[in-house]
Amino acid sequence: MQDFTSNKYSDKVLLDRLKSMFAYDYDCVAILLDNQLIGFCGLWYQTRHYSGKSCELDHFYIDESFQGKGYGKQFLDWITLQLQKKNFKAIELNAYKENKAGHRFYDREGFVHLGFHFVKRL
């Protein structure tokens, strides 16, 4: 069985994947602190039958040395505001089952836990 949690891909594979992703309704946003990249997130845009116009967060990430300092909340709040301005109805994401700290963060931020798939109504 393939380990989908592995992040050991060549630069070429990752670049090819990114090029393919940007051909669809996808954006990538980042959070910088003093011109240092401390986090990033992919945004997949879609309309779902159960949530309407929604955005799925893809690899919402804050560098470990900046976690627990409010940057994740600040970043998520900014993403939420941008999506609300564009009349999105929900934010969704998937989290690895081992990511207990992430689960607690998403719960605090108002996501509803549907198995291991999270939805935040806007």
Buried (B, 14 or more C-beta within 10 A) or exposed (E): EEEEEEEEEEEEEEEEEEEEBEEEEBBEBEBEEEEEEBBBBBBBBEEEEEBBBBBBBBEBBBBEEBBEEEBBEEBBEEBBEBBEEEEBBBBBBBBEEEBEEBBEBBEEBBBEEEEEEBBBEB
